């Protein structure tokens, strides 16, 4: 038995399923999860000292590459003066100021420790601000695991649960609560218009992944975004952009900077903490001022704005703000996707690719899907085989066909070339 298997068996005795977040368990693709011992740049090594090219980068955060020396240094320096104070620091102000500069729709921002906390708090705030209960989300979008949002949710829930319309995607979520969540198909303008015409004045918030990454990578149409912005404004509902994944990843200013949309609230996470537990929600001052201690919407956190996480976040934002960062990230990602597509074409395998900045999607299908339903119709069996053929050759893809992939600035030509060469072999064997 290999060391990964030994560790997985041991882990399952004291940790449910052997993992601390479900999708890590390889349940969709089968096989043994790799236990990581160390990482550097675009690579990590497992418990058997096998090297992998990483194409999930901790599910998004590690955009500067693993163990970036400047970020490591910033974290060490912060750690030497204690890990947490539970009192405010100047670093938090700097981070807040930088976020507000980068994203002009964010006038004020509150820091939390996970994306789940960010979306959960943004929803409460939207409900408190509007005095309404109803929220609208879209099929296949995942916004963390707060109760109201676990309806037709993407990511691990697609892999593990039976998502039936009007039912929670998870056990333990009261039906009484999810009755306040309306789920509409992504990219369906008519459905959105119909719901607003009937119930618009009851809608507290519309929450969406402005480029979806939890049902593979799915882009919104401009018409869909425009309808959402104008309907929410017209009916006084709060438009929440969940940019936990896309923020600082598809572009410095997130999806909203590419789409020319100013949401009312934005949720951030992943890249903004450079791999430390750090997330945030922010937006219009008028809405944010309803939060405690100014307003009556309660939200708090012992470790919120943690100084070590703030140091990692500030240094990460500095690195990604440097000239040419996103041009290079985008170019390398596009090169990778074009190479994969060409390799699949040469092997006569139906395959489509897409990417935005350092976020990527590939689909065993003739065309890039535009809805959750279309993603479920791609060839998942081919994906599973491809996943393992790549893993054997030392390329670590997301272990589910319902997840986007991620590159970093460390994915240079040599790394991209190695992935494409592995894919050529894999396609031949499919
Ligand atoms: N929103 C989106 C769009 C996400 O992709 C995720 C996590 N993948 C979350 C929220 C939840 O973030 P976290 O896992 O940090 O709670």
Boltz pocket constraint, residues with backbone or C-beta under 6 A from the ligand:
constraints:
  - pocket:
      binder: B
      contacts: [[A, 59], [A, 113], [A, 114], [A, 115], [A, 116], [A, 117], [A, 119], [A, 142], [A, 143], [A, 144], [A, 145], [A, 155], [A, 209], [A, 213], [A, 214], [A, 242], [A, 243], [A, 244], [A, 245], [A, 269], [A, 270], [A, 279]]
      max_distance: 6.0
